[in-house]
Amino acid sequence: MLNQYPAWKNTLILIVVLLGFLYSIPNIYPDDEAIQVSTDSLTLNESDMALITTALEAAQVEFFGEEVSEENILIRLNSVDDQLVAKTAIEDALSDDYIVALNLAPTTPGWLQAIGAGKMNLGLDLQGGVHFLMEVDMDAALGRRMEDNLSNVRSILREERLRTRGTEVIDNNHLEIRFANAEIRSDARSALIDNFPDLQFQTREVGDLFVLDMRTPAEVALQVERDTLQANRTTIMNRVDSLGVAEPTVQQQGADRIVVELPGIQDPAQAIRFLQRIATLEFHLEAEPGASAVSYESYEYDGRLIDVDNEVILQGDRISNVRSTLDQNGLPQVQINLDAQGGNQINRVTRDNVGRMMDILLSETKSRTITTLDEEGNEIEDVEFYEDKRLISHATIITALPRTFVITGLNAREANDLSELIRSGSLAAPMTIVEQSVIGPTMGRENLEAGFNGVLVASVLVLVFMLFYYRVFGVAANAALIMNILLIFAVMSSVIPATLTLPGIVGIVLTVGMAVDANVLIFTRIREELSNGMSPQQAIDAGYDRAFTTILDANLTTFLVALVLFTIGTGPVKGFAVTLMIGIMTSMFTAIVGTRALVNLIYGGRSVQKISIGKYRMPDKSVIKAT
């Protein structure tokens, strides 16, 4: 029978509609202003919470909904003003080891969270936050690599007992070694060439000196720059994760820049101090007994002082992968993988130092705000950078280490902490902020309200037009349109978590128009079939079937364009493309399957002589006879 769906199909459509409604509900619950306290070096506990609550009570800030975990502490507040006062009070009460960030806390009921229904993430332009454009110092990255090569060269030549007349880094791509005669230079070249396969070796004479030049080829330098940019991006993503920012943006722009957008964060100074922190890992040997006091530094480790030799045997940028695992006895260990050159370096040093202790230092360049008074007595805030080194591992070298080795003798927590520090603790090269901007929460809310009003106005106008022009069929189209918007929100909230931006709202408005455009094509085709003398049931069936190909072609081409925009675009373009693609998929369902189901419920399965689809031309019944 025409225009009737089987029971299973109607049930499936009903389930989709109910799920769409259910998973879009969380978006009606507003977020609470909140303060999040986290740390990358300490474990949070109730004593930290006690300090925070004392500070808030002293500042006379009302708060509620305290949540404490080992990773962070979240405190909910009543307003943005309370949020700002609370942040200052907590920062004054805690040390520099803690990260205090402005955030938003969801108020979605627990039963919705239990089924995976969450609120849609809002972008920087709708929620407010900070935007940074950061530039990687590629000269420093290449310079650090060449300094590392220099240290390795000295170690190899010392091991081979080859004397030099001096070694020097000429520039970021050029290392020079001077010898007394050509024979020693030749022996040195043979000893070095296998350890530095990526470098070019050249010989020359300067006066009575025999020089061996080691240069970085252009293609190798370019690869180092690419690796540095990717490593810094990964590190920043790990740091942003600890801030608890919902849907941050960390993406490459050009050959040496990274864009960072942190929705919900309103303190750019704090974000700068956190993101721009420079950290490196250094592998050292423990100083030998009786060593000169100027050849080592002492660091506290596990309640005692350890003398660490000043010479760096390996830099952290040689680490390609690290993870915390269990050995064959079920005991925790940290597995470290090095690149080829790093593997050669660690093998050579440890082969000659079996039984000695190897130390890993985390060296960080941090910043702090210094407040001074000018000549007029006004307070001036300056940022001061300082270096902080701490010993994070002290282990015995049991055998010569290969490219992949493990650090044992740790408990589970120490192994996990060490792997996290090595994996995310360092920037491969320093970064400077070349552009920054702040979008306040008030402006973000204004953008959100303006965008919501735009969708509302567009939807109302379309609803009125469809109802007036297509009557009962317009009611079906309007119901499908409302369901389409709910499905877009549901998909972006839970099914494919995506960030809604202002250009994304433009994409939704465009989707509203495209959704009813499909129904216009179908309803126009039904009118044409009625004008050609078809019965109402046949016209409805033919209208949906014959318009489907046209609708599919139009939506498919638009989807492909949106996919291209998403692939090659950045920022606002991606936001527009995401909602457009999602909207096209949901509108194909609601405009074709959804309206067909409603029309079937109204007209299907019964005999009808007339349908309410607006005005159409009646077929001409007159007969023309020849004379």
Summary of the structure (lengths in Angstrom):
residues: 627
radius of gyration: 33.6
end to end distance: 44.2
largest distance: 130.7
contacts: 1993
relative contact order: 0.11
helix: 49%
strand: 26%
